[in-house]
Structure formats: structure tokens, C-alpha cells
Amino acid sequence: MAHNGAGPLADDTSGRTSGARLAAVVAAVGGSVRDDDHLATLLQRTAELAQDAVGGASACGISILFGGMTYTAVHTADLTLRVDTHQYEVGEGPCLEAARTGETVRMGIDDVTRHWPDFAHRSAGEGVASFLAVPLRVDGADLGSINLYSTEPGAFDADDEAVLRVITETVATAIGDYARVRSAREVATGLRDALDHRAPIEQAKGILMALHGVDEDEAFAMLSRDSQHRNRKLRDIAREFVDKVSGDQVSGDGDSAAPS
């Protein structure tokens, strides 16, 4: 079931992303995990990065099985939510197996059907032909799994598994200190609450990207620095900034202050 071979990480010329770039991008987002909002953003960027890094991936998501809770924290496509929901409903499937056992699962649809027929039956209409799930562990505790789905048969190989492991291990390191000082239940519930309040952060990032010509990660870093400097929640900093920009636009003042 688990396939643990790890070939060398290929560079961009092969359609995959180099290990150095993976580490740099994840560290840029994960280096300042200070509260639940930072953690939610880190996980979303991780899912996006994983799908971009692994050729052939149709969708990516991160499942949380922690603190007595099971849910999909972030996803890149609705396909992820549908497939994950089928797994949660029957209590079996690749992402649950990876999260529960701590072992990587890389399978085609035929193997999935043999191992988890109820899940395969429910998800047959989704068109997923290949599955790759790597456990997400923090300080030896199982947090959940990072999951890739593809509509192409045989989409994932040992190199793809190695890439996803690099991402997963880097993310786990980034959030380890934050999760260590809180209970499992606090992390799971705090993350879910942050996911429900992401709109102001996404709005603020979009405004900063437009105002300063920066990318998404730098826009988030600007908000993060302001949050740390003022010792306030990231979502509150973002909401205040969006409200100020909106008010300035109404009043005609184009010189609104922005986080630095």
C-alpha cells in the first residue's frame, strides 16, 4: 500500500519543481506562523504549491484528523471536497489511511477499489484515477494528510511522492513550534475558525498586490509584519486595512496607509 521510494527531485525543465524552490516558497509563507490565520494561509498556499509542483495533479487538499475533528481544511478544486466527503462518509479511503497510519498511499483506481470498495463505489462518478496521500505529522503527532488527486491513470510516481514529502516535511517543521504549545483540540478548532474568517485576509492581499505590484506571498508577508508589530490578529489587521482603503476610495483620498 505504501510506496516509499524517493527519487531525486527534478527541476522545472521536467515539469516538476526543484527542492530548493519548494523550500524557499514554503518558508516564505511558513516562517511566521503566529496564529490560526497564519496557519490557515500556510496550508492553503501549501495545497496550491503541491498541485503546481507535481505534474499531472488535478486537485489537492489537506485533510485534518486532529483533536477529535475530521475535515478538509483547504483545497484547490471542488473535486477535492467531493472526493474527501465520500471518504469521510464511509470512513475509509487514501487520505484517511495516510493520516491514520502515518504511511504514504500512492494508488491507482483499481487498487483503491480493492482496498476500499465502499469509497470507490461512492466516488466512481468523480473520475479520479490516481491518488497520492502523504501524512502530515507535527512532532510525531498525526495532524492529517496532504492529498493529490488526478483524473489521469498512473499520474503519480516515486519522484512525485518525493516532492510531496519535501513539501509536507517543510510545512510540518514550520508549524511545529506553534502547535507544540497548544492542545490538539485548540489547534483543530482554531484552524477551523480561521478558515471561516479568511475573506478579509484575501481581500487585503489582493489590494496590496494591486497597490504595490507584489506577489501573493509578499502581500501576505506585509500583513504578517504589521500583525506582529502591532501584536494583533492577522484577520483584524486585514479587516482594518480593507475598511480604510474602502473609506478612502469613497472620500477620494488615494493615499491610504498600507501595511509594510
C-alpha positions in Angstrom: 0.0 0.0 0.0 2.7 2.5 1.0 5.3 3.3 -1.6 8.3 4.9 0.0 10.8 5.1 -2.9 12.1 8.6 -3.2 13.9 9.6 -6.5 15.8 12.8 -6.9 13.7 16.0 -7.2 13.6 17.1 -10.8 14.0 20.7 -11.9 11.5 22.9 -13.8 12.6 21.5 -17.2 10.9 18.2 -16.4 7.6 19.8 -15.3 8.3 19.5 -11.6 9.6 22.0 -9.1 13.1 21.8 -7.6 13.5 21.0 -3.9 15.2 24.4 -3.4 12.2 26.3 -4.8 9.8 24.2 -2.7 11.7 25.0 0.5 12.0 28.7 -0.4 8.3 29.2 -1.2 7.0 27.3 1.8 9.5 29.0 4.1 8.4 32.4 2.8 4.9 31.7 4.0 5.5 29.4 6.9 8.3 31.3 8.6 6.0 33.5 10.6 3.2 31.2 11.8 2.0 33.1 14.8 -1.7 32.5 15.0 -4.5 30.5 13.4 -4.8 32.9 10.5 -1.2 32.3 9.6 -1.7 28.6 9.8 -4.7 28.7 7.5 -2.9 30.7 4.9 0.2 28.4 5.1 -2.0 25.4 4.5 -3.8 27.0 1.5 -0.5 28.0 -0.1 0.9 24.6 0.6 -2.0 22.9 -1.3 -1.6 25.3 -4.2 2.2 24.7 -4.2 1.8 20.9 -4.1 -0.6 20.9 -7.1 1.7 23.2 -9.0 4.8 21.2 -8.1 3.5 17.7 -9.1 2.8 17.2 -12.8 -0.5 15.5 -13.5 -2.2 16.6 -10.4 -5.8 17.6 -11.0 -6.6 18.8 -7.4 -5.0 19.0 -4.0 -6.4 19.3 -0.5 -5.3 19.0 3.2 -7.3 16.8 5.5 -7.3 17.4 9.2 -7.7 14.5 11.5 -6.7 16.0 14.8 -8.3 17.0 18.1 -11.2 14.7 17.6 -12.1 16.5 14.3 -12.1 15.4 10.7 -12.5 17.9 7.9 -10.9 19.3 4.7 -9.0 22.4 5.7 -8.1 23.7 2.3 -8.5 22.7 -1.3 -7.6 23.8 -4.8 -10.7 22.5 -6.6 -14.2 21.3 -5.7 -13.2 17.9 -6.8 -11.2 17.6 -3.6 -14.2 18.4 -1.5 -16.3 15.8 -3.2 -13.8 13.0 -3.0 -12.9 13.8 0.6 -16.6 13.9 1.6 -17.1 10.4 0.2 -14.1 9.2 2.3 -15.5 10.8 5.5 -18.9 9.4 4.9 -17.8 5.8 4.7 -14.7 6.2 7.0 -12.2 4.8 4.5 -10.0 5.9 1.7 -6.5 7.0 0.8 -6.3 10.3 2.7 -7.8 8.7 5.9 -5.4 5.7 5.5 -2.4 8.0 5.3 -3.5 10.2 8.2 -4.3 7.3 10.4 -1.3 5.0 9.7 1.4 7.6 9.0 2.2 5.8 5.7 2.2 7.3 2.2 -0.5 6.0 -0.1 0.1 6.0 -3.8 -2.5 4.0 -5.8 -4.5 3.8 -9.0 -8.2 3.3 -9.0 -8.0 -0.5 -9.3 -6.0 -0.8 -6.1 -8.3 1.7 -4.4 -11.3 -0.3 -5.4 -9.8 -3.5 -3.9 -8.8 -1.8 -0.6 -11.9 0.4 -0.1 -14.8 -0.8 -2.2 -17.4 1.4 -0.5 -15.4 4.5 -1.1 -14.6 3.6 -4.7 -18.3 3.0 -5.4 -19.3 6.3 -4.0 -16.6 8.2 -5.8 -16.8 6.5 -9.1 -18.6 9.4 -10.7 -15.8 11.8 -9.9 -13.4 10.4 -12.5 -10.4 10.2 -10.2 -7.9 7.6 -11.5 -4.8 8.2 -9.4 -4.3 9.0 -5.7 -1.3 10.2 -3.7 -1.6 11.0 0.1 1.2 11.8 2.4 0.7 12.0 6.2 1.2 15.4 7.8 2.9 14.9 11.1 3.9 17.5 13.7 6.4 16.5 16.4 5.4 12.9 16.0 1.7 13.6 16.2 -0.6 12.9 13.2 -2.3 16.1 12.1 -3.8 14.8 8.9 -2.6 14.3 5.3 -1.8 16.2 2.1 -3.7 14.6 -0.8 -3.3 14.8 -4.6 -5.9 13.5 -7.0 -5.6 13.1 -10.7 -8.1 12.2 -13.5 -5.2 10.5 -15.4 -4.3 6.8 -14.8 -0.8 6.3 -13.4 -0.3 10.0 -12.8 2.0 9.8 -9.8 5.4 8.1 -9.4 8.1 7.9 -6.8 9.5 11.3 -7.8 6.1 12.9 -7.2 6.0 11.2 -3.9 9.4 12.6 -3.0 8.3 16.1 -4.0 5.2 15.9 -1.8 7.3 14.6 1.1 9.6 17.6 0.9 6.6 20.0 1.0 5.0 18.1 3.8 8.1 17.9 6.0 8.9 21.6 5.5 5.3 22.6 6.4 5.4 20.3 9.5 8.6 22.0 10.6 7.1 25.5 10.1 4.1 24.8 12.2 5.7 22.6 14.8 6.6 25.3 17.3 3.1 26.8 17.1 1.2 23.5 17.5 3.5 22.4 20.3 2.3 24.9 22.9 -1.4 24.3 22.3 -3.7 21.3 22.7 -4.8 19.2 19.7 -8.3 20.4 20.2 -7.2 24.1 20.3 -5.3 23.7 17.0 -8.1 21.9 15.2 -10.9 24.3 16.3 -8.7 27.4 16.0 -7.8 26.5 12.4 -11.4 25.9 11.5 -12.4 29.2 12.9 -9.6 30.9 10.9 -10.8 29.2 7.7 -14.2 30.7 8.3 -12.8 34.2 8.6 -10.3 34.3 5.7 -12.3 36.7 3.5 -10.7 39.9 4.9 -7.2 38.5 4.5 -7.8 37.5 0.9 -9.2 41.0 0.2 -6.3 42.7 1.8 -3.8 40.6 -0.1 -5.5 41.5 -3.4 -5.4 45.2 -2.6 -1.7 45.1 -1.6 -0.8 43.2 -4.8 -2.5 45.8 -6.9 -1.1 48.8 -5.0 2.5 47.6 -4.7 2.9 45.2 -7.6 3.9 42.4 -5.3 3.0 38.7 -5.5 0.7 36.9 -3.1 3.4 35.7 -0.7 4.9 39.2 -0.3 1.4 40.7 0.2 0.8 38.2 3.0 4.3 39.0 4.4 3.4 42.7 4.6 0.2 41.9 6.5 2.1 39.5 8.8 4.8 42.0 9.7 2.1 44.6 10.6 0.3 42.0 12.7 3.5 41.1 14.6 4.5 44.8 15.0 1.1 45.7 16.4 0.6 42.4 18.2 -2.9 41.9 16.8 -4.7 39.1 15.0 -3.9 38.9 11.3 -7.6 39.0 10.3 -8.2 42.2 12.4 -5.2 43.9 10.7 -6.6 42.8 7.3 -10.1 43.9 8.0 -9.0 47.3 9.3 -6.9 47.8 6.2 -9.7 46.9 3.8 -12.1 49.2 5.6 -9.6 52.0 5.5 -9.0 51.6 1.8 -12.7 51.4 1.1 -13.3 54.5 3.1 -10.5 56.4 1.3 -11.9 55.5 -2.0 -15.3 56.9 -1.1 -13.7 60.1 0.2 -11.4 60.4 -2.8 -8.2 60.0 -0.7 -5.8 57.9 -2.7 -3.0 57.9 -0.1 -4.3 55.3 2.3 -1.7 53.8 4.5 -0.7 50.2 3.8 1.0 47.5 5.9 4.7 47.5 5.3 
